[in-house]
């Protein structure tokens, strides 16, 4: 009798847990230091189906800003850029050393507390050395909320941990 109750309890509690990962795609021997100037591009807002999640690009840029600002003295959030060249040019005009180019691949904000469908987020992040135009590191931050939540969770709540993990690997 105790084993089925324990199994049910474990299943319910594991449904409450969020999962988030950082999947590196490319890295190099170049590391950032405290004096490097970092320019974070604001990504285009995320979409799911016909729905555009207004402000999701700004939220993503702010999460990246918080992680980089802990380590670099000069960090700025720039305007939206739709491609690599546009992001690099904006960073050059601002006299930055590195540009961070996030791209929201998936953004799904669900009413998980009653639908039991989890929030999901996936953001590709590239770090580019402005002087050479070389991508020094890239990867994907991925997150999925637990299904048994009490509401108030959003996709951006799934990003700080994998982004923190990524940014710490750059220094």
C-alpha positions as CSV (number, residue, x, y, z in Angstrom):
1,X,0.0,0.0,0.0
2,X,2.8,2.4,0.8
3,X,4.7,1.9,-2.5
4,X,1.7,3.0,-4.7
5,X,1.2,6.1,-2.6
6,X,4.9,6.9,-2.8
7,X,4.9,6.4,-6.6
8,X,1.9,8.7,-7.0
9,X,3.5,11.3,-4.8
10,X,6.7,11.2,-6.8
11,X,4.8,11.5,-10.1
12,X,2.8,14.5,-8.8
13,X,5.9,16.3,-7.4
14,X,8.0,15.7,-10.5
15,X,5.2,17.3,-12.5
16,X,5.9,20.5,-10.5
17,X,9.5,20.7,-11.5
18,X,10.7,23.0,-14.3
19,X,13.4,21.8,-16.6
20,X,15.9,24.0,-18.4
21,X,19.1,23.2,-20.2
22,X,21.9,24.9,-22.1
23,X,22.9,23.1,-25.2
24,X,26.3,24.4,-26.5
25,X,26.7,24.4,-30.3
26,X,30.0,26.2,-30.7
27,X,32.7,27.5,-28.4
28,X,36.3,28.8,-28.9
29,X,39.3,29.6,-26.8
30,X,38.4,33.3,-26.7
31,X,37.1,34.4,-23.3
32,X,35.5,37.7,-22.3
33,X,36.9,39.8,-19.4
34,X,35.5,42.5,-17.1
35,X,36.7,45.3,-19.4
36,X,35.0,44.1,-22.5
37,X,32.1,46.1,-23.8
38,X,29.1,43.8,-24.5
39,X,26.2,44.8,-26.8
40,X,23.0,42.7,-26.4
41,X,20.6,42.8,-29.4
42,X,16.9,42.8,-28.5
43,X,15.5,39.8,-30.3
44,X,12.2,39.9,-32.3
45,X,9.3,38.9,-30.1
46,X,8.5,35.2,-29.8
47,X,5.5,33.6,-31.5
48,X,3.5,30.5,-31.2
49,X,1.0,29.8,-33.9
50,X,-0.8,33.1,-34.7
51,X,0.0,34.6,-31.3
52,X,2.9,37.1,-30.9
53,X,4.1,37.4,-27.3
54,X,4.7,41.2,-27.1
55,X,7.6,42.0,-24.9
56,X,9.2,38.6,-25.0
57,X,12.2,39.9,-27.0
58,X,12.7,42.7,-24.4
59,X,12.4,40.2,-21.5
60,X,15.0,37.9,-23.1
61,X,17.4,40.9,-23.6
62,X,17.0,41.9,-20.0
63,X,17.7,38.4,-18.7
64,X,20.9,38.4,-20.8
65,X,21.8,41.8,-19.6
66,X,21.5,40.7,-15.9
67,X,23.8,37.8,-16.6
68,X,26.5,39.8,-18.4
69,X,26.3,42.8,-16.1
70,X,27.4,40.6,-13.2
71,X,30.7,40.1,-15.1
72,X,31.4,43.0,-17.4
73,X,31.6,46.7,-16.5
74,X,30.0,47.9,-19.7
75,X,26.9,46.2,-21.0
76,X,24.1,47.7,-23.1
77,X,20.9,46.6,-24.7
78,X,20.5,47.6,-28.3
79,X,17.6,47.8,-30.6
80,X,16.0,44.9,-32.5
81,X,18.1,43.3,-35.3
82,X,16.8,40.8,-37.7
83,X,20.1,39.4,-38.9
84,X,23.7,38.8,-38.1
85,X,25.0,41.7,-40.3
86,X,22.6,44.2,-38.8
87,X,23.6,43.2,-35.3
88,X,27.3,43.4,-36.0
89,X,26.9,46.9,-37.6
90,X,24.9,48.2,-34.6
91,X,27.7,47.0,-32.2
92,X,30.4,48.6,-34.4
93,X,28.6,51.9,-34.4
94,X,28.4,51.7,-30.5
95,X,32.1,50.8,-30.3
96,X,31.5,47.5,-28.6
97,X,33.8,44.5,-28.2
98,X,31.3,41.7,-28.4
99,X,27.7,41.4,-29.6
100,X,25.2,39.0,-28.2
101,X,22.6,37.9,-30.8
102,X,19.7,36.0,-29.3
103,X,17.0,34.6,-31.5
104,X,13.7,33.3,-30.0
105,X,13.0,30.0,-31.7
106,X,10.0,28.9,-29.6
107,X,7.9,30.8,-27.1
108,X,4.8,29.2,-25.7
109,X,3.0,30.7,-22.7
110,X,0.2,28.4,-21.6
111,X,-2.3,28.5,-18.7
112,X,-0.6,25.5,-17.3
113,X,-2.4,25.5,-14.0
114,X,-5.6,24.4,-15.6
115,X,-4.6,23.1,-19.0
116,X,-1.7,21.0,-17.8
117,X,0.1,22.0,-21.0
118,X,3.6,23.3,-20.0
119,X,5.2,26.7,-21.0
120,X,8.0,26.2,-23.4
121,X,10.9,28.4,-24.5
122,X,13.9,28.0,-26.8
123,X,16.4,30.7,-27.5
124,X,19.5,30.5,-29.7
125,X,22.3,32.7,-28.5
126,X,25.4,33.7,-30.5
127,X,28.3,35.7,-29.1
128,X,30.3,37.5,-31.8
129,X,33.6,39.3,-31.6
130,X,33.0,42.6,-33.2
131,X,36.6,43.2,-34.5
132,X,36.7,39.9,-36.4
133,X,33.0,39.1,-37.0
134,X,33.7,35.6,-35.7
135,X,31.1,33.7,-33.6
136,X,33.1,32.7,-30.5
137,X,30.3,30.8,-28.8
138,X,26.7,29.8,-29.5
139,X,24.1,27.4,-28.2
140,X,20.4,27.0,-27.3
141,X,18.8,27.8,-23.9
142,X,15.8,25.5,-23.6
143,X,13.1,25.3,-20.9
144,X,9.8,23.7,-20.1
145,X,7.6,24.3,-17.1
146,X,6.2,21.6,-14.8
147,X,2.6,20.7,-15.5
148,X,1.4,21.0,-11.9
149,X,1.9,24.7,-11.2
150,X,-0.1,27.2,-9.3
151,X,-0.1,29.8,-12.0
152,X,2.0,32.9,-12.7
153,X,4.8,31.1,-14.5
154,X,5.9,32.4,-17.9
155,X,8.5,31.3,-20.5
156,X,10.9,34.0,-19.4
157,X,11.0,32.4,-15.9
158,X,12.7,29.4,-17.6
159,X,15.6,31.3,-19.1
160,X,17.8,32.7,-16.2
161,X,19.4,29.4,-15.2
162,X,20.5,28.2,-18.6
163,X,21.6,31.7,-19.6
164,X,23.6,32.1,-16.4
165,X,25.3,28.8,-17.1
166,X,26.2,29.9,-20.6
167,X,27.4,33.4,-19.7
168,X,29.6,32.0,-16.8
169,X,31.3,29.7,-19.4
170,X,32.4,32.7,-21.4
171,X,34.5,34.3,-18.7
